[in-house]
């Protein structure tokens, strides 16, 4: 498989991996693969070479993840901000994407054998149509695989993603499927491009920069952030182990913080449901029933109804998203037949 | 059998790392009035093999300001320090990722920010402690302002922005720095509220869902008393996470970690600013 390098760990790498696996391991790792251009400058080669090496390093890193039983990986491949780069560089990156996605389609058997599910996250309408079609094919072909997941953020920024999620919720209100008060953290979670993935446990950024650059801002609020100064094409297995060790050192504190936030979220939702239920009772002229039992029942009824509305809306949303890919795919099948 | 061995080695490894962390923090707290940085480097050299040197602490890679930062000439020096940097952040977020906050030290940090010329400072912890003890923090800041800036404290004024009382509390006429206390409610819950607001407009057909773009959501989030996005997040403590601090606003913020805010020295604060001044933002290009 061109996207996942063949090979096994050396003996000492395997030993280290086994030691690390004795502790808590991240289930989902996100990478900001920074430093390709600086690497190319360092080696006095073309920028495009830097990006190609960067892709090879990704393939190697995915191999390490499989060896370490890390089943989900998200990578920041191309930001919407990157469209600002020089035309030849952007064209070069698009060409690289074209080659790699086409190659992927040739390796469908391998992908099936290893159960690799590929997802591409971002505003795909910003990309050239032929790349959109290739992506659609790759995504549909691997949709039902469930052994490991690779999420490629392409034409992506976190703010666009969050804005899009709010837009979807607003669309749901427009369609009469949900009410504005149904909008919650949970609902927005499900409206993001990453709705099918858990939040990343670990985010690694290479090349020494210490910022998030508009990547998974919503999803990484309680992730372990590791900034490493090595350039991406030079990333080694030991750098990766270092990052995982960092995750393990932070694991307990982050779990505690996450639990605190989850508790607060549940309480906020309950409070919101109480207010809405009380408002409804007011509107139906029943006023505030003195019996706490009746009040409790009203809240429970409201919660059940809200959850029902949200569930239907999310089903419709999923269908809308699937249709985007199937329509693109139909287009490519039609043009292939013609 | 092998699983037991691996687990044993793992436990030893983590015990060593925790020991290193404990010793370093003990040194930092108990001998703060010595030239502990020299001690710390010596101790670190002994205890930390090169492969574990992964923390991006400013004092590891930047030269420190030469000694002589005594309180009396502090404020003159602080202003010129600020001017000497290539760039100064407009808004600094102080992210306290430690269990027990020390109000005096945080107040010092806020006052130093003001003194070097930073216009906006926010203070955050992920348990909402500062939000609940807002007035205590404000009092401490005013006290430290008086102590550290002395006579000049009249020139520096602080505007406290608070969600609970919309009217800002000003101490003097001119306004030079704005301080805001933040909690996790200012993160995702605020984004949810902005989303609900927009959905209400859509429900009343004052907007269409397709009208929303990044700039519109940004203004909905910023509100009327909005501060600029933080350019620098100074994170205090050993937890490597933003812990829910303003997720929308920190998209381009540099995140610089410092081991602790307890007994924080001006030199360490300033070396973090120097680290920030050296960062190059390409903005996607």
Interface residues (C-beta under 8 A of the other chain):
Chain A: X18 X19 X20 X21 X22 X23 X79 X80 X81 X82 X83 X84 X85 X157 X158 X159 X160 X162 X163 X166 X167 X168 X169 X170 X171 X173 X174 X179 X180 X181 X183 X184 X185 X188 X208 X209 X210 X211 X212 X213 X214 X217 X218 X220 X221 X222 X223 X224 X225 X226 X227 X228 X229 X238 X242 X245 X246 X248 X249 X250 X253 X254 X257 X260 X261 X264 X268
Chain B: X2 X3 X6 X7 X9 X10 X11 X13 X14 X17 X18 X51 X52 X54 X56 X126 X127 X184 X187 X188 X189 X191 X192 X194 X195 X196 X198 X199 X200 X202 X203 X207 X208 X209 X210 X212 X213 X214 X217 X218 X238 X239 X240 X241 X242 X243 X244 X245 X247 X248 X250 X251 X252 X253 X254 X255 X256 X279 X281 X283 X284 X285
